[in-house]
Amino acid sequence: MTDPMAQLHTRGRENFTELVEGGGARLDALFATIPALGELAVGTVYGHLHDRPALDARTREAATLAAIVAAGMVGPPLSVHLRTGLASGLAPAEVCEVVVQTAAFAGFPRAVSAADQLNRLFEGHGLPIPPPPSPREVVLAHLAAEGGVPGEFPRVEVQAVGPDRVLVSCFGDDPAPGAVLHCTVTDGKVTSLTVYRPS
């Protein structure tokens, strides 16, 4: 019989190494003194929680980053989850917006400490400071400039689904969307927009 915690740790390690380049070596270095803590932490966070189906990876990482900022952790947890957040499809501007959102509930000192650390982390990753607008912001601005979506759709839901992709669900009177726009954002501009309508 295989030890369930060992299985979780193995799966967590595999998940982490898929998300972070050189992830195995990073984990070994971080938990060199206390390997049992690494087994527990990696098994829980990247083995168990990472695979739970209720949240997609982007949402889970955004929630994790908010908790890290709220707890005032600006060391390895923020560094690690910036990496895994970006690898899970968060745009740099979305990471920044998580910090802004957290400031209102956890306090400005913790958010400012996180911002200070993110300056160094963004620089170390070669990310622009400040980051360009999030894909969702770009698409909302594009829709506003174009006069929105056709008049038959008085309500839209705009959701980023990746660091460069946004879905716009367009609703009329029917509870199901009458159209879905798939937008790709590159360098702060909508570079492709495909409309899908039910047949």
Residue pairs with C-beta under 8 A, 6 or more apart in sequence:
5 39
5 40
5 43
6 39
6 43
7 47
8 43
8 44
8 47
8 48
9 38
9 39
9 40
9 42
9 43
9 47
10 47
11 43
11 46
11 47
11 51
12 42
12 43
12 44
12 45
12 46
12 47
12 48
12 50
13 23
13 24
13 27
13 42
13 46
13 47
15 46
15 47
15 50
15 51
16 23
16 24
16 27
16 42
16 46
16 84
17 23
17 24
19 83
19 84
19 87
19 88
20 26
20 80
20 83
20 84
20 87
26 80
27 38
27 42
28 38
30 38
30 76
31 37
31 38
31 41
31 42
49 60
50 57
50 60
52 60
55 63
57 88
57 89
58 85
58 88
58 89
58 90
58 160
58 161
58 162
60 88
61 81
61 84
61 85
61 88
61 90
62 85
62 90
62 94
62 98
64 81
64 85
65 78
65 81
65 82
65 85
65 90
65 95
65 98
65 99
66 98
66 101
66 102
68 77
68 78
68 81
68 114
69 78
69 98
69 99
69 102
69 106
69 110
69 111
69 114
70 102
70 105
70 106
70 110
71 110
72 106
72 109
72 110
72 113
74 113
74 114
74 116
74 117
75 117
78 114
78 117
78 118
78 121
79 117
79 121
82 95
82 118
82 121
82 125
83 125
85 95
86 92
86 95
86 125
86 163
89 161
89 162
89 163
90 163
91 131
91 134
91 135
91 160
91 163
91 164
92 122
92 127
92 128
92 131
92 132
93 131
93 132
93 133
93 134
93 137
94 134
94 160
95 118
95 131
96 118
96 130
96 131
97 134
99 111
99 114
99 115
99 118
100 111
102 110
102 111
102 114
103 110
103 111
103 112
119 129
122 128
122 129
122 131
123 129
132 187
132 188
133 141
133 188
134 160
135 160
135 162
135 163
135 164
135 165
135 166
135 183
135 185
136 158
136 159
136 160
136 166
138 166
138 185
138 188
138 189
138 190
139 158
139 166
139 168
139 183
139 185
139 190
140 158
142 183
142 189
142 190
143 149
143 156
143 158
143 168
148 156
149 156
149 168
149 170
149 179
149 181
150 170
152 172
152 178
153 170
153 171
153 172
153 178
153 179
154 171
154 172
155 170
155 171
156 168
156 169
156 170
156 171
157 168
157 169
157 171
157 177
158 166
158 167
158 168
159 166
159 167
159 168
159 169
160 166
161 167
164 184
164 185
164 186
165 182
165 183
165 184
165 185
166 182
166 183
166 185
167 180
167 181
167 182
167 183
168 180
168 181
168 183
169 177
169 179
169 180
170 177
170 178
170 179
170 180
170 181
171 177
171 178
172 178
176 198
178 197
178 198
179 195
179 196
179 197
180 195
180 196
180 197
181 193
181 194
181 195
181 196
182 192
182 193
182 194
182 196
183 190
183 192
183 193
184 190
184 191
184 192
184 193
185 191
